[in-house]
Structure formats: structure tokens, C-alpha cells
Amino acid sequence: MATDSDSSNNPNHDLVVVGSSAGGIGALTTLVSTLDKNFPAPIVLAQHLDPQRPSHLGPILERRSQLPIIVVSEDGPTPLENGKIYVVPANRNVKIVDGHVSLVGNTHERPKPSVDMLLSTAAQSYGEHLIAVILTGSGSDGAAGAVDVKNAGGVVIIQNPATAPYPSMPLSLPPTAVDHVVEMEEIGPLLHAILTHVEIQATETDKDPLQELLGQVSEQTNINFQNYKSSTIMRRIGRRMAVTHNSTIREYVEYLRARPDEVRVLVKAFLINVTGFFRDPEAFDFIKKGLMPILIEHGRKNDKSLRMWSAGCSTGEEAYSLALLVADELGPEFPEWNIKIFATDLAAEAIDFARRGFYPENVLKDLPDDYQIRFFERVDGGYRVSKALRQVVIFGHQDISRGVPFPRIDLVSCRNLLIYLQPELQQSVLDLFAYSLHHTHGYLFLGRAETTRPTKAVFELVNKKWKIYRCLSGPLILPSPNGPFATGDFGTAVRHPRQRRLTSSGAAKPLTRTKPDIDLVHLRRVNETMLRHVSVALVTVDRTYRILTINATARRLLGIRDLAYDQDFLHTVQGIHYQKIRNAIDTAFRERTTTTLPELELNHATDKSVRFLSLIVSNMAIEEGAPELAIISATDVTEQVQLKKRLETIQHEQATLVDQLSEANRRFTTMNKELEDANEELQATNEELMLTQEELQAANEEFEATNEELQATNEELETNNEELQATNEELQTTNDELSARTFELQDSSRQHKFEQLQLSALLERFPHYVMVVNAQTLIIETINPGYRRMLGDREVIGLPIHQVFSGKDLEHFLKLLRTAARDGESLTTTPIKVNVAAGVNVESRFVHTIVPIGEVSSSDVSRLFIYSEKVDG
């Protein structure tokens, strides 16, 4: 992804360009009839017509339009004016430059007008002021031009393919380039609302609601839009306000709070998914010449295995570009290698488009010619990726902020995605990449616009210009997929491919299969009860060919073994003519008529038998406003067809006997017709097989991606288990040591108590003066009865010695006590005179014997034993 261009040569004017082909006259007539006479922009219409026949589109539109119709002519560049419709002639290409529409080329070339050229030139001139509309048509013209419009910041609107007579043209556009999918009658009002609403909001001066809105969006999505150009942001917000019918930004802020899904649509309007094959060719040239040989050599040592990851792959061009480089490097060895390129993106519709592997011709313009020939197959309107190349790319729907990384990756490509994330989430994503790359010391390929720099301790810079790094180390523990900004709107639920359809944004109607307002359980119960014994096979389907009801006769006749509810009827019934049935069902819905398909051949794959059916497809409306249904009744006419063929054979043989020359001619004609029929049947069967294979491939890719994630999680659990076992062993050892220490302390405590009891008993019985003091604080801990009587039974335990005794020799006595405590040696004092404090009249001379006492298990002196002997009365 990349930011859009804010520049435009026509900053004060808007332009609408409309492209169509098959069925376009009716669509254009409907469109111009819905435009108001005060339409605030010019409109340019381009339609594919037969260049050999004159176009009458201008006169046809004049009868239905309130706006002036101008057919572009040879008179030179025509200025574009608001409120006028400019019709492109059928035999000339047209471009738009500097607010003028001009014819291109000469009349001898007589090409069909290119919608791509018209859109691309208009995008260069008008930028974000351009609105492109793609209507019904065949082919893919307009797809590349619409991408240019989106890249320039414009708006792209397509007619709803579900109701378009020819949906190929709108369906050819990548889903990331489409802003609105709208019914034909609603396009005109939507254009008017977008254009007028943008002008109103461009003059709004109150910036507080805008900052509040951007803050709310950044909080929910973890994408910072505060630094975007204000005019661009206002225009994009104005477009969404027009669709949601909000007149002020403050109203739209409240609308966002009430409808969180609108945030995702608004973010899509802000961001532009710029992608393409070999985008930044010089960067891919460096990968081809500088990295690919290293990766191939590493893969040879790893049993010819190579694994890559394209994160934020959008519509798949970048993932296929990596596959093309690998295939080109390996050459004939390519089928022998186990190559997996995981391609993930948040947008499910983009993943569905990428899985198809079909791209318009203009999208392949940057491919080398030999790549296009070797790795792509030419199909109607574009090119399809070859089967060999398609099988190595595995697409999956994933939110990078919540997903599980793929392990043992050799190359991760994540280009211009991190620039939209907050710094915390950027680091979290880089940790995911490091986890994927650290086993192989693989490479990380970022976009040129990225401003974040991976940690040097984890990644080393390989190429500064193209932001290519090599992983040196990574987290041994799987990074948590639940980031602080993960929201339910951006979850990683994987859906079945048949549930994915192109969806609209804003007021447009989605293309997703809608759930009919019918009690299916009740309907099927009625079917099983009422139609169980009906001999006619009956099937009810909706507009998406989904089977709603089917009776037992239909299952038996059509070779369906299971219940088949909610399955696609066209793919569930095997061996039947796909296109004929599809056309019949579409005709029944479109024209509300009954279509009969007599003698439709059905090939049973189980017993290789051939049967013939008579199918009747009828439109059925249950009630007013209810979804339309089609009922299909089938009758076995195999015997009638076989009898008819036998009669025809007899008649043919009789005619042969009459005229052998005529018979020979008819025989050759019949054989040629049979070959053509067989070729058509084989082609139809081949198309069915291709569709089935694509669905199976998509499901297999989802399962494989999920398996890779589970494998990574399992490896992490094994690592955690080993760490827990090691920690448990350490705790057990520590516990044993603590238990032994506890026993030692208990023994020491018992011995200490015993010695204290002995000392107390000894002191009590000792007739002389004995005192025990703390060696550090000189606080009296105990005295014997002799000392207590001498002190007048005064309570002195807990008091320091200098508070109990006094006299001139007291300091000398205290110094001796400290010396004995420090040296740990016994001392005997000379006779000294110490008075007893606190009024006790004792003035005698004493000789004190000081004995240091240590703990049981320590050499440190903790107490002093003082034995005092009176030497005079």
C-alpha cells in the first residue's frame, strides 16, 4: 500500500468518466435520465460499438437527458464544462488533458475506443477530483484505467454485476480499486451527492470534530492519519458523509460511534492499495541477482525446499512476482522443488481476486515478454497465471496484527504496510517476521516509503535503498497474536471460498449472498413431506444458484448423494451442460419466463451411463417483496431419446439405400457435427473441472496455511514444556536444600534453647554477682539474684550499662567491654569503683571478669558474660 497523490492540474473542478460496452446503451440511458439539470461536473461517456457502423448514441441520450449532449468531433480539443455530457465517437480513441477532451489517432485506424486510455489520462489531469464509473460490458477494458484512477486518489463506482446484463467488465476490476458497488438506478443520485457534499465540507473551518474523528479512527485501527493532508482527508470524509447522509463532521463522528463497521469503510477510502507485477523493478532486479541465488543454494541444502511470505499481498501481483523469480531461476528444476509462497491480506475480497489468478492485459505491461509467454495463458480479455505457478502460491485471509507467523521462512516481503501502523504495533509485526526468519536467517523486504528501522540486534541492513534486511536472531517464544489494537472488525476468521463475494462500501448494495426471508427449515419440511413421492424431480434455487429445496426424485435422477441444501446447483450436478442450465436460470430470473431444455444429456460419473433429461426452469415469486426463486423440474426422457435415435437410424439407413451419394454427404456432415458437439461438451466439462479445481485449491490453501500456524504453535508449546520441566527440576532442588536448612535451624534452635535454660539455671544458683549483656549494644539481657539484690531489686534488664552504673571508672569499664567483644578474648579488670545509679547507695570496688560468648554455629561474639567479685566492703 502507498499514499495517494494530492496533486491535480484541475484542483477546483471535478470530472465524471463513464465506460461500458455490451448492453451499455440501456445502462447509459438509465444513468442520464437520473441526472439533475444542475449537475455540478462534466460527464464523458465511452462505449464500445462496432467501428464500421455509425453511432446513434447521442440522439438516443438526448431524448432521456436533461443535460446537453455533445459528441466529441474533429474540431480540436473540446473544453469540458459542468452540466454537459460528452459522448465519445465509436471509431476513435480519446484522451483528457488539461480540462479538454481530444480525439487520438486518425480515422484510418478505426479502433474501438479504449476506456483504459480515457481513464488513465483523466487520472493524470484530475487526480482525486475524478470519478470513474464502469457499467455493463464484456471483456476487461477499464480495469487498468480504474487502478490508475484509484492510485491518483479518485473514486471508482461499478454497476452491480449481479444485475448487470454483461458483468465481465465490472467484475474485471480488482476489488481493492472499487469504492462503491451500486444498482444502475442509484448511480446518478450517488454521483450528485458525492460532488455536492465535498464542496460543502471543503469550506468547514471547525477542526476540532475532524481531529476527534481521526483520533477515533486511529484508536480503533492503530493507523495514524493525523499527518495526512487536510484537504485530502476532508474530501475523502465528505464522500463517506454523502453516502451515509450526514451533513456535518460532528454528525459523522456520532455515526462512527454507533456503527463501528463504517470505520473500516472509511479507512479503505483513506488508503490506496498500490500494487503491480514487479513494482519497483530495480528492487526486484536486486532480489533476482543478489538474493535469489543465495536462497536457491540454501534451499538445495534443505531438500529442495523454499518458503516465502508476502504479507499484505493485496490482489496477489507481488506474490506472483516472487514466484516468477523463483521459476525463472530454477528453470527445468522448478517442478522438482517444494516451493510455498504464503500470501496473506486483511481484505477477503482481494484474496478471492488473487486466487483467480486472472489479470487484464494492461496490468501485465511491466512484465518481461518472455515471462508473459512462459508463465501466463491467454484467455478472453486478459491473462491467467499458469497452473504450475499458481500451485506454489497459497493465499490466506489474515490480520497481521493478530495472525500467527509462518515458521522457517526464507524471505518475507512486506512493502509499505508498516507506515500505517503505530510504533508499538510496528515492533510487534517486526517480531513476527523475526520469528518466521530466525531459523533460516532469511531476508526481510520492506517498501521504500517505510520509516521504521528494524533493531540492529535482530536484523542487519543488506540494501539501504530498497530496505532489505537479513535476520540475525529472533524470539524463541512465539509472539502474542493479540495486539493491544486488535478489534473484532479486523479478525482472522477464515471463510469458505463460496462465501466470499465482491462487497460494496457505503450505500451500495453488497454482492454477498443475502439470506432470503424464508423459513428454510419449514420449507424443506414441507418439501420432504409433500414432494417425497412425486415422480417428477423438483429443485428450488435462488439467484445465486443455491439449492433451497430438492426432493428425493431429483437427487436420484441428478446423481446427488447427499442432501445438497445450500450447495451450488451448477457445481453439485456433475456431467450436465453447465452453460445451458446457467443461461436458462438467468433467463428465468431476468425475463420472468419459463425455459425448456429438452433432451439435455447427463453423464453419470459413477456407472459411466448416459441419460437424457427434459428440464423446465420457471420463475417463482412467493409473495410481494420476497426474494425471487426459480423452480427446476426434470423428467427422464432417455427411452424416448433412444427410441427417437433408433428411428432416425432406420430412416437414415433407408435413405442411404435409396441414394448412396447423398448418404455419404450426409454422413460426413453428421460426423462433423458430432465432432463439434463433442468438442463443446468437452469444453464445458473442462470448465467445470477448472472451477472445481480452483475451489479445492482455495480450500487446500486455507487448510495448509492453518496447518502452518498450528505447527508453529505446537513447536512453541513443546519449547515451553521443556522450559517448565527445567524450572520444575530447579524448584525441586531448591526445595530439598531449604528442607535440609530447615532441619539444621531446628536443631540449632533446640540446642540454643537448651543452653539458655542451662545458663539461666546456673545463674539462678550462682551465689556471686553475674550479668549477661549484648556484645554490640551493651544492653543487659539477664542478671542473677545476687546482682538483683545489690541493685535493690530494680528492673534493669533491657537497659544499657551506662544507665545502671556511674562513677569515674565507668568509661574505662565500658571500653574493656567493647575490647572483649571486638577481640573475642576474656579479660579481668583491676579493682575499679563503680557506683550504682538511680539512688542505690552502693560504692564498692569490684574485679570484673569478662567472658565473650558466641552463637553455636558462629565465631562472632554476641554476648558478654560478666562475673563481678567485690574486693572491699
Protein Blocks (a to p, Z undefined) as FASTA:
>chain_A
ZZddfbdfblmbccdddddfehklmmmmmmmmmpcfklcbdcdddddddfkbccfklmmm
mmmpcbdcddddfkbpcdddehiacdddfkbccddeehiacdedjfklopaddfklmmmm
mmmmnmmmbccdddededjehjlmmmmmmmnopacddddfklgmblmlmmmpcfklpmbd
cdfklmmmmmmmmmmmmmmmmmpcblklmmmmmmmmmmmnopafklpcfklmmmmmmmmm
mmnopabfklmmmmmmmmmmlmmmmmmmmpccdddehihkllmmmmmmmmmmmmmmmmmm
noopacdddehklnommmmmmmmmmmmmnmmmmmmpccddddddfblklmmmmmnopacf
klmmmpcfklmmmmcccdehiacddfklmmmpccddddfklpccdehifbdcdehklmmp
cfklmmmmmmmmmmmmmmnopacdddfklmbdcdfklpccfblklopacdfbdcfbdcdf
bdfkbcfklccbdcdfklpccddehjbccfbdcddfbdfklmmmmmmmmmmmpcbdcddd
dfkopafbdcfklmmmnopablopoiafklmpghiafklmmmmmmmmmmnopacddehia
cddfklopacddddddddddfbghiacddddddddfklmmmmmmmmmmmmmmmmmmmmmm
lmmmmmmmmmmmmmmmmmmmmmmmmmmmmmmmmmmmmmmmmmmmmmmmmmmmmmmmmmmm
mmmmmmmmmmmmmmmmmmmmmmmmmmmmmmmmmmmmmmmmmmmmpmbdcddddfklopaf
bdcfklmmmnoopafehpafklmpgcjklmmmmmmmmmmmmnopacdddddddddeehia
cdddddddddddddfkbcbdfbdcdddddfbZZ
